[in-house]
Each structure stands twice: as structure tokens, then as C-alpha cells.
Amino acid sequence: MSATAGAVWGRTEQQDFRSRVRGTLLGVAVGDALGAPVDGLDLQGIRELYGVEGLVDMVPAYGRRGSVTHLTQMTLFSVDGLIRAQVRRDTGAWHPPTDLHRAYLRWATTQRDWGPDERRKDDGWLAREEWLYARRDPVRTLLLGLGDETMGTLEAPKNPGEAGPEAAARSAPFGLLVGWEPQLVVQLAVECAAQTHGHPTAYLAAGAYAVIVHALARGDSLDGAVQRALALMAARPGHQPVSDALQHALGAVRQGMPTPDRVAGLIGDGTADGLVSAAVYCALVGEDVRHGLRLAVNHDGPSAVAGALTGGLLGALHGETALPPAWLAELEGRPTMLELADDFAMEMTQGPALHGPAGSSPAWLARYPRGA
């Protein structure tokens, strides 16, 4: 986002952007929460519990309806890291992957500690949200990747053999950098994915997913957004599995009525390319958000990550008001998500007024400290 970005946003554009930011974060969380109770079950197991149609509504996980997993937690810390990167830019320290890594380390702390440590003044407000200090089945890859202070890079990635979908599932916020060029969005998402998932399939899937969200947040159609991603991916070494998976998603749309078997076929062995492909498919063929998310969680594959990825796409495409109100009402942490989404929208549209050369807001810098 340029230093003068705030000057080019009209009121209507700001409202649309805020709705898409809210929609993206809430969409990730709603899809995650819908899939969490059946994560790890196959379709037969889901139908035995919930009937022939499978899971059609929020049911309890982790002791309550609407609970989210580590996928949503990390997505929120992605947003926090992006805001902090913008705030730190004024100091001349402009390296967003470092700010994202620090944010992910703050998430890792929530998985080790019982609650916030008020002595860590540089943590900012998100890391003081007590509800985030819940361990929601984070995969070992994440804990290993963030188990020390060393930041994984494309040259020296963490977990170089890991092709799982978790890095892609935290990458929707990169797509909300609507003032950035698409290739820069891809690069940032790819670099940040390599901090935990070092296999090219994992980090390139994260880049593809982020740039699809980016096109949607700028008003493109989902089909058009996927075509843009394919064009950008083509220049990246190792892109073929991800590109092929996206092509398979587009092809599956023309194969008739959506079925759980078709979703499971796209997911394949559960690597990042397959999950992003399935999410694109569910978002494309869903009659509405509710239908798309139900498709995303009722199959033999991992339900929470498929739901989260699909929800991010649908939220960016349609905005906040398209999400099912009854599901939002039960969503764990919703006030935090709305607050963070609105902060992100304000930073991206009015950042210079909050911490620019002309003056700064002490309250904003207390929420998003420059120190860490």
C-alpha cells in the first residue's frame, strides 16, 4: 500500500473493502468451526452421526458450538503481523516476512502458556486475548517450525518435506493487501508459508490461494481470480502440482452435480494443492455460502481446513453480509475478529493518519507496537 493510499479511498470503496475484510476473516472462522467437529472422520462416520445429508449445521467441538481450530487462530495472527508491518514501515524497517514471523511466534506462545503475560508490552492487544490461549490440535509441523526464533526462508525453509495445507489456510489475509501488485502478494504469502511448510507444493499453494483472495477482494469473479493465479503461478519453479490442481477444480465444475466423492477426489492425499483445489471447487459450485461450506466439510478428507479455505474465498467474494447469521452468532471469538478486521481496514485505508510523518495516534501504537 502506498504512503498516500488513504487519499484515494472514497467512502463507498472503504465500506466495500471493510465488508470483504470482515467476510474473509469470519468466513475462514465459520468454515473452520463447521468442519472442526468432523475433522478426522470419513463420510460414512459423518453420516452415522448426523444422518444421510451429513453435517448441515454447527455442532459442538471443544466443548461448545462454533469453536475454531488453530487454523483460525493463525489467520488472526497473520492479520496482526500485516498491520504491524505497515506500522513499522515508518521506521524504515520494512520486511513484512519478519513481522509475520514475529506474529506467528506470538501465536506459538499461546500454545505453550496458560494465558497472556502482561509484562510483554510489545505483544500488542491480540496476544492478550485470553480465548486464544487454547490448544486446538495444531499439527506438529507448526510447532516445530515455530519452535525456535530462527525464521524459515525460501533458501532455508523449515520442514522442507512438509506439503500440508496449514500454511495456505492462514494465508487469506495476504490477499486483502488490495493496494499491492498481485506478484508481491504471491511472494509474501510464499515466503511466510516457508516459515513452517518448506515443500514447494505447500508454499506455492499458499501463494496461489492468497492471490485468488486478492483478486476477489478487488472485485473479480472466482473463475477470473483462478485464471489470474494460474498465470502468476506459471513462472514459479515447482508450480505444476498446484497449477494442475486448480485446473482440475475448474474442470470438475463441468462434471455435473457436486458430490462428496468429487470433493474427496480433488483433495487427494491431503496436501496443500488438493485442499486449495477442493476449496475453489466448493466455492464455485455452492448455490450459496451455506451450501458451499457444507460441501467443504462433508467428505473423507480433512474437514476443518477445507472449510476454512472455502470460507475465506466465499467471504472475500461476497462480503460479510452473505455469511449465515445463525452461524456467525455462535462463532467463538467473533468480537475479536470484527475488531481486528476493522483495524486492518483502517490501517490499509488510513494508515498515514494513524502513524505517519504528520502525527501519530498513541492508542494505535499501543495496540500495534513497533518494538516487536
N, C-alpha and C positions, 0 to 999 in steps of 0.2 A: 504494500500500500504506500503510495507516495506521501510525502510530507504535507501535501496540500489536499489530501483526499477529502477532508471534511468539507471543503468548499464546493465540491461537485455533487454532493448528495442532496437531492430535493427531499421534501417530506414524504412524498409517496414512495420514493425509492428506499428511504430509510425504513419505512413501515414494512415494505415487502421484504427487505433484507432481514429485518428482525424476525418476521414470521418464519422465514426459511431457516434462520439460525435456530430458533426455538424448535421448529419442526424437526430439524436434523437431530438435535440432541435428545429431544423427547422421543423421536422415532426410534433411535438406537435403543433407548432405555425400554420402551414399550415392547419392542420386538424381543429384546433380551429377557425381559420379565415374563413374556408369554411363553418363551421357549424353555426357560430355566427349569420348571417342574418336570419336564420330559426329556431333559438333556441326558443322553446316555441310554435312552430307551429306543428300541426299534419300533416300527409302525405297528406290529402286532401287539407289543406291550402297551403302546399308547391307546390302541383301540380296546384292549381288555380293560383298561382303567376308565376310559372316557366315552366308549361307545364307537359305533361304526364310523362316525364322522371325525373321530379323533378329538383332539383338544380344540375347543371353539371359544373358550373364554379364559380369563385369568383364574388360575387356581393357586393354592399356596405353594411356596417354596421357601426354604429357610425360615419357616415359622409364620409366614404371612403372605397374603396375596400381593402381587406387584413387586416382589423383591427382585433386585437386579443382581447381576454377577460382576466379576472382576472386569468384564468387557466394558460395561458402562462406567465403572469407576475409572478405568484408564482413559476412556474417551473424555471424561470431565477433566482429567489432568492434562490431556492434550490441549484442551481449550485454555486452561490456566497457563500452560507453557507458552502458547502462542501470544496471549496477552502480555505476559512478562517479556517476551522477546521484543514486542513493539515498544514497551515502556523502556527497556534497556537500550533501545536503539539510540535514544537521545545522548547516551553516554559515549557513543562511538563503538560500544561493544556489540556488534551486530553479527551474531552467529546463532540463528534460531535452533539448529540441532542441539547446541549446548544447553539452551534454555529448556528445550523439550526433555533432554536427558535429566536435567535437574528436577523437572516436574515429575518424571517417571520415578526418580529416586524418592521423591516425596510420597508418591503412591506406594512404593515398596515399604516405606516406613510404616504406612497404615496397616500393612500386612504383618508387621512384627510387633508393633507397640499396642498397648491396651487402649490408648486414647491420645489426644493431642498433647504436645509439650509446649506450654505457654512460654517457655524460655526461648524457643526458637522463633525469634521475632521476624526473621526473614522468610518464614514459611508462607506468609500470606493467609488470607481468610479460608480458602478452600481446604487446606490441610488442617484447619481447626474444626471442620465439620465432623462431629462425633459419629454420625451414622456411617461414614466412610471407613471407620476402623472395624470392619467386619471382613473376615477372610471368606471369600466366596469362590472357592475352588479354583484359584489361579493355577494355570499349568506350570509345571516345573521350569519350563523354558523361560518364562517371565522372571521367576525368582532367581534363576541362575544368571540371566542376562543383566539383571539389576542388583546382583548380589554384592557388587563392589563399586567403587567410584569410577572405574575405567569405562569410558564410553565406546561402545562398538561403532565402527565406521565401515564404509563400503570396502575400504582397503583391508581392514582388520575387523570383520563383523563378529558379534557374539553369536554363539550357537550356529556355526556355518552350515551345519547339515539340517537345520530346522526349517521345514517348509510349511508349518502350520498356519492357520488363519488369524491368529490373535492379533498380530501387528496390523493386518488390514482392518480388523474390527475396531481399532482405536483411531483410525485414520480419517474418518469423515470430517473432523474439524479442519483438516488441511484444505479441504475443498471449499471451505467457507471464506478463504482468502480471495474474495472475488476481484480485488484490485490487482492481484498477481497474474502474471502470464502463466498459461497452463503448464508449460515445461518446467517452470520454477516450482509449481505446486507438486508436480511429479517428483522432482528432485528432492524436495524437502521430505515428502512422505517416504520416499525410498531410503533416504539417509537415516530417518528416525526409526524406520522399521528394522534396519540393520543393527540397531542397538540391542535387540533381543532375538531377531529372526534373520539369520545370516544367509539362508539359501536364496538364490536369485528368484525362485518362484514365489517365495514369501514376500520379499521386499518389492518385487515388481508388481505383484498383485495389490499390495498396499498402494503403490503409486497409481495403478490403474483405477482402483476404487476411489481414491482421493480426487482424481481428475474427472471422473464421472460425476461425483458430487459437485465439483467446481462448475461444470457445465450446467448442471441442473440449477444450482444456486444463481446462475446468471440467466436463467430463463429458458434454457434449451430443453428439447424433448429428451426422454430417456434413450430412445433409439439414436438420436443425434449425438447424445453425450457418449454413448458407447462407441460410435464411429470416431469421435474425436480421440477417445482413449486409444483405440486401435492404431490410429495414425501416429500418435505420440509414442506408443509402445514399440512400433516397428523399428525405431532407431536404437533400441536398447539391446545390448548383448544378453542372450538368455531369455528373450521375451516370448519365445514360441509357445511354451505351455500356457501362459497367461492369454496370449492372443487367441490361441486355438480354443481355450475355454470360453472366452467371450463370444467367439464366432458360434460355438455350439449353443450358447444361450439364445442367440438371435435365431439360429436355425430351429431350435426346439419350439419356439413360439408358433411356428408354422405347421407343427405336427399334430394339431388337434387340441382337444380339451386337456387342461393341465391335470396331472396326476401325481401322487406321491412318488411313484416309481420314476417318473420323468425327473422330478427334483433330485431324487437319490442318485439317478444316473449322472446328472450334472455334477453333483458333489463328489462322486467317485470315491477316492480313498481318503477324503477329508483334508487334503492340502488346500492352501490358500487360493489357488487358481479355481478349484472346483467350487469352493464356498462363495467366492465373488461371482462366479458364473451363475450359480443357483439363485443368489440374491437378485441379480439382474433379471433373471427369468421370472421369479416370483413377482417382482415389481412391475414387469412388463405385462404379465398375463392376469394379474389380480384385477378383479372387477372394481374393487375399491381398496382402501388401506387395510381394512379388517380382513378381507378375503386374501389379499397378498400376504399378510402376516400369518394367517392360518396355513396357507400353503407352505410357508417358510419353516414352520415348526413341526408339521406332521409328515414324517418320513423316517427312513432308517438312519439318517446321518445326525450330526451334532445340531441340536435344535436351537440352543441359545445363540450361538454365533451366527447361524443362518438368519434367525430372527433379527438380531442386532444389525447385521449388514443390510438386510432388506428394509428395515425400519429407517435406517439412515437415508437410503435412496428415496423412499416414499416421502419422508419428511422434508427433504431438500426440494423434491419435485413439487409437492402440493402445499407446503407450509403447515403451520401449527394447527389451523382450524380443521384440516382434513383428518386428524388423528381421532380415534374413537374416544369421546369424552368420558365414558364409563371406565375405560382402561386407564386414562390419564388420572382420574380421580383416585385410583388405588395405587398409583405408582410411587414406589419408595423414593424419597429424596427429591420429589418434584419441585418444591420451593427452591432448593439449591440449584437445580438445573435451570430454572427460569431466571434466577438471579445471575448465574454465570452466563447464560445465553445473552441476556440483556447487557451485561458488562462487555461481552465480546463485541456485540453490535455497536455499542457506544465507542469502544476503543477503535474499531475499524472505521467508523464514520466521523468521529470527533476527537481522535487521539491527540492531535496537536494542541487542542484547547485544554486537555487534561494534564499534559506534561511537556508541552513544547517550550521553545525559547521565550515565548511571550508571557509565560507564567505556568504554574503547575498547581494541581489540587493535592494538598497534603493527605486528604482522605483517600484519594485514588492510589497514591504511592504507599499508603499503609496497607491497602488491600492487595496491591501488586508491587511489592518492594523490588528495588533494583539490585539489592545486595546478593540475591541467590536465586 
